[in-house]
Amino acid sequence: MSKRKVCVVTGTRAEYGLLYWLMREIEADSKLELQLIVTGMHLSPEFGLTYKEIEKAFKIDKKIEMLLSSDTPVGISKSMGLAQISFAEVYEVLKPDIIVVLGDRYEIFSAASAAMIARIPIAHLHGGETTEGAFDESIRHAITKMSHLHFTATDEYRKRVIQLGEDPQRVFNVGGMGIENIKRLTLLSKEEFESSINFKLNKKNILVTFHPVTLENATAKDQFQELLNAIDELTDTHIIFTKANSDTDGRVINQMIDEYVAKNSHKAVAFTSLGQLRYLSAMQYVDAVVGNSSSGLIEAPSFKIGTINIGDRQKGRIKAKSVIDTAPLKDDILEAFTKLYAKAFQESLATVKNPHDSGKGSREIVKVIRECNLGDLIKKSFYNLPVCY
């Protein structure tokens, strides 16, 4: 009996980290065959050529070049078009039985669109979430409607996927994929981590990840400058920056990071990509994740550290009590830092519960993919919620 071909698509460093253990479980399953398509930022020198890290762990079946050197709306739309053409061609060659995608980025939309037209079932991870400040919100829900199996990070997100008309029997709450990384990776000691980034930690330390708010027009520069102005007033604090992704105006933020670090090399360091091991290891030794990355909401609470969540990019997501929301203004951000270091808040972190930790993860996903009847998946019926008046 031939193995079921499970094709995983990854386009960013963060997403690959979340998919790592799922791919390991697929590889280890005697009834499944892993296929891997790498695209997007993984293949870009500007974003660190992270496909090279993937090749150390997995065989890459196909690389899809689609990222243009423009992060304008026109450039991104052209990238999406190139991606869809290439995915259609690659699926014809690989002939996967099912596609696995995670999240809400535009290259994943192209991957899902091409699979839908090719009548290949799609399994979607991290659906049902809301990010009201980014066009990822619409992309995520659109991918949900194109997909056939759904693996969500919380029960509330599971209910939202069902609210979108998906059959409850095809929607599974498996928890946030980042939680599994924390539990299964052997993280670096403080000395190993400092050596790996060639940078000494201070009395206080923060991890900064800030991305453009893509549903706002040209706010990236002003908002990030407000954050830099606030950081400048912190004392005895070292800053580890990870750079923005290839969203609209992401290059503006990255240039500002480079300029700031050049002027403040005694207290700041920046990385295009820390990689999953160093990024999670950093969380062990910093006081907070600062910015607007989903990692501050999904992974950070498991380390019993604070998160300063700036602006609207993550608006609508479920948050632990360790998350401090603030406007993208210098004074508001400084107020959030005051709250972060307050004795009462620091003491409260010990009892914080991460709402994304379901205790399930990749093994549950593999079980569903292995055992489901793929022939029954393609034709979907819209599931209507009971009407209450």
C-alpha positions in Angstrom: 0.0 0.0 0.0 1.4 3.4 -1.0 2.1 6.1 1.5 -0.2 9.1 1.8 1.8 12.1 0.4 1.5 15.0 2.8 2.9 18.3 1.3 3.9 21.0 3.8 4.4 24.6 2.6 6.5 27.1 4.4 7.4 30.7 3.5 8.8 32.3 6.6 11.3 31.6 9.4 8.6 31.9 12.1 6.1 29.6 10.3 8.8 27.0 9.7 9.6 26.9 13.4 5.9 26.2 14.2 5.8 23.4 11.6 9.0 21.7 12.6 7.7 19.1 15.0 4.7 18.3 12.7 7.1 17.6 9.9 9.2 15.4 12.2 6.0 13.4 13.1 5.0 13.1 9.5 8.5 11.7 8.6 8.3 9.2 11.4 4.9 7.9 10.4 5.1 4.6 8.4 1.9 5.5 6.5 2.9 9.0 5.5 5.4 10.5 3.1 6.6 14.1 3.8 6.8 16.5 0.8 8.2 20.0 1.5 7.8 23.1 -0.5 9.9 26.1 0.5 9.0 29.6 -0.8 8.9 33.3 0.1 11.4 34.8 2.5 13.3 31.5 2.9 14.8 32.0 -0.6 15.6 35.7 -0.2 19.2 36.9 0.7 17.6 40.0 2.2 15.8 37.8 4.8 18.7 35.5 5.5 18.3 32.6 3.0 16.8 30.6 5.8 16.1 27.6 3.4 19.7 26.6 4.2 18.7 26.0 7.9 15.8 23.9 6.7 18.1 21.8 4.5 20.0 20.7 7.5 16.9 19.0 8.9 14.7 18.1 6.0 14.8 17.2 2.3 13.3 20.1 0.3 11.2 18.8 -2.6 10.7 22.1 -4.4 11.7 25.7 -4.0 9.3 28.3 -5.4 10.9 31.7 -6.1 8.1 34.3 -5.8 9.3 37.3 -3.7 10.0 40.4 -5.7 12.3 43.1 -4.3 9.3 45.4 -3.6 7.2 45.5 -0.5 4.7 47.9 -2.1 1.0 46.8 -2.6 1.7 46.3 -6.3 4.9 44.3 -5.6 3.2 42.0 -3.1 0.2 41.4 -5.5 2.7 40.5 -8.3 4.5 38.1 -5.9 1.2 36.4 -5.1 0.5 36.0 -8.8 3.9 34.5 -9.4 3.5 32.2 -6.5 0.1 30.9 -7.6 1.5 30.0 -11.1 4.4 28.2 -9.6 2.4 26.3 -7.0 0.0 25.0 -9.7 3.0 23.7 -11.7 4.7 22.1 -8.6 1.5 20.4 -7.4 1.2 18.8 -10.9 4.7 17.3 -10.5 4.5 16.3 -6.8 0.9 15.1 -6.9 0.4 15.4 -3.1 -2.6 13.7 -1.5 -3.1 16.6 1.0 -1.5 20.1 1.5 -0.7 21.4 5.0 -0.5 25.2 5.5 -0.2 27.4 8.6 -1.5 30.9 9.2 -2.3 33.9 7.2 0.4 35.2 4.9 -0.1 36.1 1.3 2.2 33.3 -0.1 0.1 30.8 1.8 -3.0 32.2 0.2 -1.5 31.5 -3.2 -0.5 28.0 -2.1 -4.1 27.3 -0.9 -5.7 28.8 -4.0 -3.7 26.7 -6.4 -4.4 23.5 -4.3 -8.2 24.3 -4.3 -8.2 24.6 -8.1 -6.3 21.3 -8.4 -8.8 19.6 -6.1 -6.2 18.8 -3.5 -7.5 18.7 0.1 -6.0 21.3 2.4 -5.3 21.1 6.1 -5.0 24.6 7.7 -3.3 25.3 11.1 -4.0 28.4 13.3 -7.3 29.4 11.6 -10.1 31.2 13.4 -7.8 33.9 14.9 -8.2 37.6 14.5 -5.7 40.3 13.7 -7.8 43.3 13.0 -4.9 45.6 12.1 -3.5 43.4 9.3 -4.8 42.1 5.9 -3.7 38.8 7.3 -7.2 38.7 9.0 -9.0 38.4 5.6 -6.4 36.1 4.2 -6.6 33.7 7.2 -10.4 33.5 6.9 -10.2 33.0 3.1 -7.8 30.1 3.6 -10.3 28.6 6.1 -13.0 28.6 3.5 -10.7 26.9 1.0 -9.5 24.3 3.5 -11.0 20.9 4.5 -9.3 20.1 7.8 -8.8 22.7 10.5 -6.4 22.6 13.5 -6.9 25.6 15.8 -4.9 27.0 18.8 -7.8 27.5 21.2 -11.4 26.3 21.7 -12.6 29.9 21.0 -10.8 29.8 17.6 -12.3 26.4 16.9 -15.8 27.9 17.4 -15.0 30.8 15.1 -14.0 28.4 12.3 -17.3 26.6 12.8 -19.0 30.0 12.7 -17.5 30.4 9.3 -19.5 27.4 8.2 -17.0 24.6 8.6 -18.2 21.2 9.8 -17.4 20.7 13.6 -16.2 17.2 12.9 -13.4 18.6 10.8 -12.2 21.3 13.2 -9.8 20.2 16.0 -8.4 22.3 18.8 -4.7 21.1 19.1 -3.3 24.2 20.8 -0.6 26.7 19.6 2.1 25.0 17.6 4.7 27.2 19.3 4.0 25.6 22.6 5.2 22.2 21.4 8.5 23.8 20.4 9.0 25.0 24.0 8.3 21.6 25.4 10.3 19.6 22.9 13.4 21.7 22.1 16.4 21.7 24.4 16.9 25.4 24.9 20.3 27.1 25.3 21.8 28.0 28.6 22.4 31.7 29.3 26.1 31.4 28.4 25.3 29.4 25.2 22.8 31.9 24.2 25.1 34.9 24.7 27.8 33.1 22.8 25.4 32.3 19.9 24.5 36.0 19.5 27.9 37.4 20.4 26.2 39.8 22.9 26.2 40.0 26.6 22.9 40.4 28.5 22.4 43.2 31.0 20.4 43.6 34.3 17.3 44.2 32.2 16.7 42.8 28.7 13.9 43.0 26.1 13.2 41.1 22.8 11.8 43.5 20.2 9.8 42.3 17.1 7.7 44.8 15.3 5.9 44.3 12.0 4.0 46.8 9.8 0.2 47.2 10.5 -0.8 46.4 6.9 -4.3 47.8 7.1 -2.9 51.2 8.0 -1.4 53.5 5.4 2.3 54.2 5.9 2.2 54.1 9.8 5.2 51.7 10.1 7.9 54.5 10.3 6.1 56.7 12.8 5.0 53.9 15.1 8.4 52.2 15.2 10.0 55.6 15.9 7.7 56.0 18.9 8.9 52.6 20.1 12.6 53.5 19.6 12.1 56.8 21.4 10.6 55.0 24.4 13.4 52.3 24.4 16.0 55.1 24.5 14.7 56.2 27.9 15.2 52.8 29.5 18.2 52.3 31.8 20.4 49.2 32.3 18.5 47.6 29.4 19.9 45.6 26.5 17.7 45.2 23.4 17.6 42.3 21.0 15.9 43.2 17.7 14.5 40.7 15.2 13.7 42.2 11.9 10.3 42.7 10.2 9.0 40.3 7.5 8.3 41.1 3.9 4.9 42.8 4.5 4.2 46.2 3.1 6.7 48.7 4.5 8.7 46.1 6.3 12.0 47.4 4.8 11.3 50.8 6.5 11.4 49.1 9.9 14.5 47.1 9.1 16.4 50.2 8.0 15.5 51.9 11.2 16.7 49.0 13.2 20.0 49.0 11.4 20.5 52.7 12.1 19.5 52.4 15.7 21.9 49.5 16.4 24.8 51.3 14.6 24.4 54.2 17.0 23.8 52.0 20.1 25.9 48.9 19.6 26.8 49.0 23.3 23.2 48.1 24.2 21.5 46.7 21.1 21.9 43.9 18.6 19.8 43.0 15.6 19.1 39.8 13.6 17.3 39.1 10.3 16.5 35.7 11.8 17.4 34.3 15.2 15.9 30.9 14.3 13.5 29.0 16.5 16.1 27.7 19.0 17.7 31.1 19.7 14.4 33.0 19.6 12.8 30.7 22.2 16.0 30.6 24.2 16.0 34.4 24.3 12.6 34.3 26.0 14.1 32.5 29.0 16.4 35.5 29.7 14.4 38.6 28.7 11.9 40.5 30.8 9.4 40.9 27.9 8.7 40.5 24.3 8.0 44.0 22.9 6.3 44.9 19.7 3.4 43.4 17.8 4.4 39.8 17.0 2.1 36.9 17.7 5.0 35.2 19.5 4.4 37.7 22.4 0.8 36.3 22.7 1.3 32.6 21.9 4.8 31.6 23.2 5.8 34.3 25.7 3.2 33.4 28.4 4.7 29.9 28.7 8.0 31.5 29.9 6.2 33.5 32.6 7.4 36.8 31.1 5.5 39.9 30.1 4.5 41.1 26.7 4.1 44.7 25.7 1.8 44.5 22.7 1.9 47.7 20.7 -0.9 49.0 18.5 -3.7 47.1 16.6 -1.8 44.4 14.6 -2.8 41.7 17.1 -6.2 43.2 18.0 -8.8 40.5 18.6 -6.4 37.7 19.6 -6.9 35.8 22.8 -4.4 37.0 25.4 -2.9 35.8 28.6 -2.9 38.1 31.7 0.8 38.7 31.0 0.1 40.8 27.9 0.1 44.6 28.3 -1.7 46.3 25.5 -0.6 49.9 24.6 -1.0 52.5 21.9 2.0 53.1 19.5 3.0 56.3 21.3 6.1 57.0 23.3 4.5 57.9 26.6 2.0 55.0 26.5 4.8 52.6 25.8 6.9 54.0 28.7 3.8 53.6 30.9 3.6 49.9 29.8 7.2 49.4 30.8 6.4 50.9 34.2 3.6 48.4 34.6 5.9 45.6 33.4 8.5 46.2 36.1 6.0 46.9 38.9 6.3 44.4 41.8 2.7 43.3 41.6 2.8 42.6 37.9 6.1 40.7 38.2 4.7 38.6 41.0 1.6 37.8 39.0 3.6 36.2 36.2 4.3 33.1 38.3 0.6 32.0 38.0 0.0 33.1 34.4 -1.8 30.4 32.3 -1.2 30.2 28.5 -4.6 29.9 26.8 -2.8 28.4 23.7 -1.6 25.3 25.6 -4.0 22.4 24.9 -1.5 19.6 25.5 -2.1 18.0 22.1 -0.1 19.3 19.1 1.5 17.7 16.1 0.8 14.0 17.0 -3.0 14.8 17.0 -2.7 16.5 13.7 -0.8 13.5 12.2 -3.4 11.1 13.5 -6.2 13.0 11.8 -4.4 13.4 8.5 -3.4 9.7 8.5 -6.9 8.3 9.3 -9.3 10.7 7.5 -11.0 9.7 4.3 -9.5 12.1 1.8 -12.1 11.3 -0.8 -14.9 12.7 1.4 -13.1 16.0 2.0 -13.2 17.9 -1.2 -17.0 18.5 -1.5 -17.9 20.7 1.5 -21.3 21.6 2.8 -21.8 24.9 4.6 -22.5 24.2 8.3 -25.2 26.4 9.6 -25.2 27.3 13.3 -28.5 26.8 15.2 -30.5 30.1 14.9 -31.3 31.8 18.2 -33.8 34.6 18.4 
